[in-house]
Amino acid sequence: MTFDRRLFLGGSLATLLAAGAIAGLTGPVLAAARKDVIIGVRLEPPHLDPTAGAAAAIGEIVYANVFEGLTRVDRTGATKPALAESWTISEDGKTYTFKLRAGVTFHDGAPFDATVAKYNLDRARAPDSVNPQKGVFAPIETVEAVDPVTLKVTLKQPTGNFLFGLGWPASVMLSPTSAADAKTKPIGTGPMKFVNWAKGSSVELGKNDRYWGTPIKIEKAVFKVIGDASASFAALMAGDIDAYPLYPAPETLDQFRADPRFKVVVGSTEGETIVALNNGRKPFDDVRVRRAVSHAVDRKLVIDGAMFGLAKPIGSHFAPQNAGYVDLTGKYPHDVAKAKALLKEAGVAEGTKLRLVLPPPDYARRSGQIIAAQLKAVGLDVEIVPMEWAQWLSDVFKGKNFDMTIISHVEPLDLDIYARDDYYFDYKSPAYRAIYAELAATVDQEKRLSLYRKAQERIAEDAVNVFLFMLPKTGVWNADLQGLWENAPIPANDLTEVSWKG
C-alpha cells in the first residue's frame, strides 16, 4: 500500500479513508485532485520586484502570478488585455486611451485605478528610475488619469511595440503604498499572493481568494531553488518537485521520456545565449579582435557538447521563431587560421590572458569549458572564473568588471540593449542607434521587419558579441500536471492555467 505523502501531509485517518488512499477498507474511491504544486528553478532571484531588477529569475516566479500589468504576454507571445480591459489608439498613433478594470484591489486591499497606473508609469520613466526596461517608457510624453477607470497616455512619437512592452515583467503594476517593500514583500493584483521566502531554499505563493479575474485552480505553489543538474534530476525522480519548466540537464531527458510518470516538452525561449564581450575594454575595443573570437568559436561543437544538440544556432541577437529574423550563422565560420590572422593584425600577442566569467547556469558553465579550449587554439590564454549569481549581477552586469562572460538574454525582441548608453557589454555605435531609433518610431509592420533585419546585420558586422544559440525550454513535469507553458515568449512560470488531472 502506497500513497503520495504530499497529498495527505497533515491529514487525518478520516481524510485518508475519504480519499480512498487505504485500499480494501472503503472500496475504490477516486482521490481528489491536488491543489498544490512544487516547481524547481535553477536560480534564486536577487529579490522579488521585477520593476527594480533585470534578473529573469524574478519574473519566473512573480509574473502573472503575483503581479500584473496593463497588458500581458500570453503563452503564444501575443499581447492580451490584463488590468486594462481594452484600449483605443489615436489616428496619429501617439495617444493610447486605456479602459481599466473596475473594482480591482491589491492583495492588501489597496485599490487599483488610473491614479495608481499613472504612478507606475511615471515612476518607471523618472530620471532616477531603476526599472531594467526604461526604454519601454522613454517614448511617454504625458500620463493622465482621466477618471478612475480611464488612463490616457500620450507618446512623443508613434511606437510600434508599446503595448507589447507594457506586458513585460518590468511593466507590472505596484501599489504606491507597498512599492517600497516589493523586493521582499511583493503585493500585486494577481491570482496568487506572496506567502513566504525561505532565503536560499524556496518562495511560497498562495491563492488570492479576492482575485478580480478567473480564479486559479492551484491553492499553493512553492518555487524550490535547486542548485545543480544532478540534484534537479534526483528531486524530480523522487517526487520532491512536480515540475522543472527549464530543466538544466538535457543529457538526462531520455530517462524521463522513458518513464510514464513524466512528460518532457522541448520548446523555445527568447534566450539568445551569447559570449558577451566587454567592448569598452582592451582588446575587445578593436572589432578585429571581436571578429577573431567569433571565428575561433565552433558553434556546432558548443551546441553538441554543452546542449546535447538541442539548441538552435544564431548569428545575431534575434530569435529564429520571430518575424524579421535573418540567418547570419554563416557570417563567422569556424576558422582558426582566420582568427589567428585577425589577432596578429590587431597586435594581440599569443598568450594574451583573458578572464571568462561564468554565472551558475549549466549552459554557461558547460559552454565556457568548450569555448576556453577553442580560444586557446588561437593563442588566447583564458582563465575561467565561476561566479555565483549575486556576484555576477554586481561585478559583471552592473560593474562591467569582466573581459568575457556567457549569458542568455531572455527578454523578447530586446535589440534595444545595443542602443543603451551604459549597458554592460559597452557597445557604442551611432550607426546602430540610428537604426534602432527608426525601428522604435516605426509602426508599419513591413518596415519594422526590414529594420529588424538591418539591426541584426549591423551588430553582426560589428561582432559585438559571439552569438551562440537560442536557449531551449527543456521542460520536465509530472504527467498528470497540465497547463504549464510549452514555450517561453517571456521569462515566466505562469500558473493561471495550471491544474492536476482528476
Secondary structure, 3 states (H helix, E strand, C coil): CCCCCCCCCCCCHHHHHHCCCCCCCCCCCCCCCCCEEEEEECCCCCCCCCCCCCCHHHHHHHECCCECCCEEECCCCCEEECCEEEEEECCCCCEEEEEECCCCECCCCCECCHHHHHHHHHHHHCCCCCCCCHHHHCCEEEEEEEECCEEEEEECCCCCCHHHHCCCHHHCCCCCCCHHHCCCCCCCCCCEEEEEEECCCEEEEEECCCCCCCCCCCCEEEEEECCCHHHHHHHHHHCCCCEECCCCCHHHHHHHHCCCCEEEEEECECCEEEEEECCCCCCCCCHHHHHHHHHHCCHHHHHHHHHCCCCEECCCCCCCCCCCCCCCCCCCCCCHHHHHHHHHHCCCCCCEEEEEEECCCHHHHHHHHHHHHHHHCCCEEEEEEECCHHHHHHHHHHCCCCCEEEEEECCCCCHHHHHCCCCCCCCCCHHHHHHHHHHHCCCCHHHHHHHHHHHHHHHHHCCCCEEEEECCEEEEEECCEECCCCCECCCCCCCCCCEECC
